[in-house]
Amino acid sequence: MVRFHPLLPLFGLALILVACNGPKSMSKRAGELSAAGFNEQAASLYTMALRKRPGYVDAMVGLKLTGQGVLDIHIGEFQRAALAGRRADAIAEYDRMTAFKASVAAVGVTLNVPASVESDHADLVDDHLIELNDLGHMQLDKEQFAAAETTFKEILRLDPQYEGAAELLTAAQAEPEYRKGKAALEQGLFREAHQALGLVLALDKAYKDASELHTEALQTGRFNIAVTNFESRNRERDVALELRSGVQRGLLNSKDPFLGVVDRTLREDILAEQELSLSGISDESVAVGELAGARAILSGAILTYSSETGNPLSSTRQGFRKYFKDVKDEEGNIKKVAAYAPARYVLHTQRRSVLLKFEIKLISTETGEVLLSEVEQVHAQDAVEYAVSQVNSGSLYPSRSNGEVDRSGKYRMTALLNARRQLATEASLRAQVIQEATARGQRDIEQFLSRHIE
């Protein structure tokens, strides 16, 4: 192991202090450190100098000498560990040695490692791999999967092509998840089973019967929903249609693999049989839903829909127009100074809002039970506030409550004069409301399903 001087922190500080200096002064300081026996710190400083000025001769010569000294220390530690039979320590020291050699090579300086050291390392690795392979097999036999995973990862780090190691690593990683998924499936925990078996397939698509079990978990646990028309009064029929279509589209695009929407043709067959009400579901409707493969029917109703547009309000406000006038100074010279004259502007305001309150229900096709009932309320609004004046926007200032010029309100005044003057249309606000209502309806159903299917 490389030994460090107790004054190392002070030399670290020295490196920081000289880091901003030029390559020449850095190389000089590195030479002083080397003369004092601190080759590793000197090598770091020479490397910094060469990064600032590639090919700088003094730094290259100094790094060649000090770097080789550091490398020789690593070689000595490697050889001592190898002779003592500490294979893992020797291999780790060799890795540190090669990393240091590579960092020096990156700035153009080549260090030498005896061929005997490389040969000894190769022999150590071969013996160590055999030992690790035996250990990994034993750990797998004892079902110590986490330990086996660590062992086979180390084997592949040392030799990425080591025969059978990749497959055994996959087995160590996949088997615990496979067992977890299979047990969850037997217990009816379909979502847990699907997730665990999905991890197995990500490691090995052909691992045992994981693919078949993964499909079984999804098919058995899948919760299909048939979406019926949402109830509404005649004047709200378009809103109900948009909301139902939006919710259905959201469910079709849901990222929850266990959420399914019954085929449109089958859904229409259900609706052709009879229309469901929010109060429940008839036995006949249940039977139709079951035939269509739906485990629940989603119904809804528009409880409230309103759109209100406020009357436009206008008020005349006092302001000031800024202008410049000529004034003589004490020496009789004419100069222009700012002055303010009374002016008026008209402030216009108006508001529009849309409110939607709706209910959604999930009704079991097996029992007729209401599985989910949620009431949601969504609101969207818009407002305009703008000013109109004959005065140019760059010259108009508002008035303070005491009647003086409000110079700090200039930017606010300019914003009012250039503000939007048209309210958002009812159609655009309705679209916002429908979009938010759709998202909430989808969220309510997905949250129910995440609780319903474990």
N, C-alpha and C positions, 0 to 999 in steps of 0.2 A: 504493500500500500504506500502511496506517495505521502511523505511526511511534509507538513507545512510549519513554517516558523511562527512562533507565538505573536510576532509583530505583523502578521499577514494583514489584519484590518487596516493598519497604518499604511501599508503598501497599497492596499485597495484604494484608500483615500488619495494616495499619491497618483494613482492611475487616473482617478476622476479629475484631479486638478490639472493634469497635463493633457487630458483628452482634447482640450480646445487648442492646444499648441500645435505648431507645425511638425512635419515628419522629422526634421533635423533635431529639434529639441527633444522630441519624443524618443528618438533613437539614442541621443546622448544620455537621457535619463535611464533608458533600458540598459545601456552599457554599465552604468553605475550599479544598477540592481544586480546585473549578472556578476560583476566583480565582487559584490557582497554575498554571492551565493544564492540569490533568489532567481533561479533560472525560469521558473514557471511564470513569475510576474514579469520578468524581462521579456519572455516570449510573447506574452499577451500585449505588451507595449509595442514590441516590434511589429506584431501583426496589425495593430491599430495604425501604425505609421504607414504600412504598406497598403492598407485600405484607402488611406488618404492620398498616397502617391505610389501607385503600382510601379514596381521595378526599381524603387529607390535602393541603390547599391548598399549603402551603409546598413540599412535595415535588413536587407536580404542576407548579408554576411552575418550580422548579429543573430538573426533568427535561425540561420542554419546551425550556428554553434550552440545557442541556448536551447533551441528546439530539440536538437539531437540529444542534449543532456537530459531534458525532460523525458524524451522517449526512452532513453536508456534506463531511467528510473522505473518506468512502466514495465520495461522488458525484465528488469530484475525482479520486480514484484510478481510478474507472470511466472517466471521460472521457479521462484520459491514456492508459490502456491502449487505449481505442477509437481514439483519434487515431493511436496508434503501430501500429495494425493487429494488436494482440494480442487477437484475439477471445476466445479461451478465458480469458485473464486477466481481460478486461473482464466477461465473463459470470459468472465466479467472484466478482468483486468485487460485482457487482450482487446475486448470491445472498446474500453476507454482509450487504449493505446491507438487503435486504428482511427477512432474518432478524432483524436488530437492530431494524428498524422494527416488526416483529410482536411482539417481546418487550416493547417499550415500550407498544405498543397494548394488550397484555394487562393492563396496570395502569391503563389509562384515559387515556393520553396519545397524541395523534395528531401524527405528524411529517409533514412535507411533502417529497415528491419531485417535482421539476418534470416536467411532462408531456413536455418535450423529452427528458428522460433516459429515461423509459419508452418513448418512440418510438424513440430510438436503440437501446435494448436490444432491442426487437422486431426492428428491422432487422438488428442483429448476430446475433440468434438465427436469423433466416431464412437469412442468408448462411452461418452456421456449420453449420446443418443440411444445407444443400446440399453443403458441403465434407465433412462427416462421412459423408453418404450415399454420395458418390463413393468415399470412403476405404473404407467398409464393403464396397461392391461389389467394389472392387479386392482387398481382403483375402479375400473369399470366392472370387474367381476364382483367387487364388494358394493357396487352401486353408489360409489362415492363420485357422483357425476360432476360436481363443482370442482373437486380436486383434479379429476381426470381432464376436465376442460383446461385448467391451468397448465397441466403437464403437456398436453398435446399442442397447446399454443406455443409453449417453449420449444418443443421439438420443431415445429414449423418455422419458428423464428430462426433457429439455427440451420435448418435445412428445409426450405419450402417444398422440396420434392421428395421428402422422406416417405418411403413406401407405406401406404395405408394410414398415415397420420391424419390426413385431411378427412378421410371417411370416419375415423374413430373420433375425431374432434366433433364432427357433425352428430355422431351418435351420443356423445356426452352432452351436447347442447340440446338435442332434439328429444331424447328419451324422457327426461323429466316433464317436458311440456306435453309430450304425447300421452303419458300416463295421466297427467292432470286433465287434459282434454277428454280422454276416454272416460275417466271417472265422473267428470262433470256431465257428460252426455248421459251416462247411466242414471244420474240423479235428476235429470231433467233441467239442468242448468245450461240451456242451449247457448246463450250469449257467451258465457265463460268458456264453454267447450269450443265454440267457433273461434274465439280469440286465441286460445292455447294451440289449437290445431293449425290455425293460420300461421303461427310462429314456427311450427314444425315444418310446414310446407315452404315457408320462406327459406329454411335451411336446406331442405331436400324435398322436392316435389314428389318423389317416389318413396318416401319413408313409410315402410309398412303399409297399413291401410288408412293412413292419415287423411288422404284425399277423400276417400269414401266417407269416413266419419265426419269430416269437415262439411261435406255436402249434406249428410244426414242431419247434422245439427241445424243447418240453415233451413232445410226443407221442413223438418219437424217443428222447429220453433217459429217459423215465419208466420207473421200475423197479417193476414190479408184483410183489407178494408174495402167495402163497397160504398161509394159516395152517392148519396141521394140528393135531390133538389133541396135547396134551402127555402124555408117558408118566408113569405113576405106579403105585404099588401101590394096591390096592383102597381102603385106609383113607385114602389121600391123593388120591383121585379128585376130590373136591370142590375141594381146593386147586389141583390141576392145571387144573380147568375154570375156576376163578376167575382164575387167572393167565393162561391162554390168552386168555380173554375180555377181560381187562384190557389185555393187550398189543395184541390186535387192535383194541380200541376206541382205544387210544392212537395206533396207526398210522393209523387212519381219521381221527383229529383232528390228525394231524401238520401242522405249518406248512410242512414241506418239500414244495414242489409236485411234486417228482420221485418222491415215495414214494406208491405206490398199493397198495391191497389189492384182490385179485381179488373179484369179485362173489360173494356168499355162495352162490348157487345153483351157480355154477361150482366154487367151492371144495368144496362138498359132493359134486359129481360126482367131483372128484379123490379125495376121501376114500373115496367109494363103490368106487372101483377097487381101492384097496389102502391099507393103513396103512404110513406111512413109519417107519423106525427111525432112531435117532441115528447108527447106524454108516454110513449112506449112503442111496442111493436107487436103485431099480431102473430099467432102461431103460423099462419100461412106465409107471412113475410119471412119468418125465421126459416122455414123450410126452403123457400126460394133462395135465401142467402146461403144456406148450407150447400145447396146444389151448385151454386156459383163458386164455391170454395172460399167464401168470405167468412171470417170469424167474427166480424163486427160490421155494422152499418153506421156510417157517419151521417148524421142529420144536423141541420142547423136552422136558424131563424134570425131574421132581422128584427130586433126588438125596437130599435129607434134609429131613424136616419133623418137628419135635419141639416139644412144649409141656410145660413143667415148672412145677409149682406147689409152692413150698417149704412145709414145715410151719409153721404159725403158732407163733411164739416169744413167750414172755412172761417177764418178769422183774420182781420187786418192787424198787423203788428207794426210797432214803431221801430225804425232802424236808422242807420246813418250811411250816407254816401261819402266816400273818401275822395278828396280831390286835392290838387296842389295850387297854392296861390303864391304870387310874388310878394316878397317882403324885403324891405331895406334893412340892412344891418346897421350897426353903429357907425360904420365907416362909409355908409351910403351905397354899399354894393347890393345888387338885387340877387336874392336867392329864393329858391322855391321851398316852401314848407307845407307839410300835410295839414289839411283842415277837414272838418266833417260837417256836412249839411244834413238836416233832417230828411229822412226818406221813409217810404212805407213798402211793406211787402205783405203778401197774403199767404197764410199757412193753410194748407189743405191736408186733411186726414180722412181715411176711410178704412174699414175693417171688413173681413169676410171670414167665416168659419164653417167647417163641416164636422158633424158629429155622427159617429156610427157606433151603435151598441148592438152586439149580436151574441147569440148563444150557439154552442156546438155540443153535440152529444154523440157518444159512441155507445151503441146498443149491441149486446152480445146476440149472435145468431143461434147460439146454443141454448141460452136460458131466457133471452129477452131482457136480461138485467141491464140497467144503465151502468156502463163501466166508467164513463167519464162525462161530466157535465161542467162546462165552464162558460162563464159570462165575461165578455171582454168589451171594453169601451175604448175607442180610438178617436182622437181629435186632431184636426189640422186647421191652421188658420194663417191668414196673411194680412198684412197691414201696409198702407203706404202713407208716407208723410213727406210732403215736399212744399217748397216755397216758390212763389211767382212774384217777380218784380220787374219794373222797367229799368232798374239799375243793373249794370253789368255785374256778373257774379264776383269778379275780382275786386269790386269796389264797395260792395255792400257789407255792412257790419251790423250785428244785432245790438239791441239796447239792453242795458242792465235794468234791474228793477227800480233803481233810483234815477233812471233817465239818462245816464251817461253812456258813452260808447263802450261796448264790450269788445275790446281788441282781442282778448283770448278766445272769443267765440267765432272768430273769422272762419276757421276751418269747418266748424259745424254749420255755419251759414252757407258756405260754398257747397257743402255736401247736400244741404236741403234744396238748394237751387238746382242741383244736378241730379237729384234723387229720382228713382223710378216713380212713374206716375200712374201706372196701370196695376190694378189688383190682379193676383193670380185668378184664373177662371175657376168657376165651380168645378168644371170637369177635371182640371189639374189637381185641385185639392181633394176631389173624390178619389182620383187615382192614387194620391198619397195615402189616403185613409185605407183604401182597399189593399194597397201594398203592405201597410203595417198590420192590418187585420189578418191578411193572409199569413204573414210571418208569425203572428201570435197563435193563430189556429194551428199551424204546422208545429210550432214549438210545443203547444199544449199536448198534441197527440204524440209527438216524439218523447216528451217527458213521461207521459203515461206509459208508453211502450218500454222505455228504459227501466221503469219500475216493474212492469208486468212480466217482462222476459229477462230473467237473470242470466 
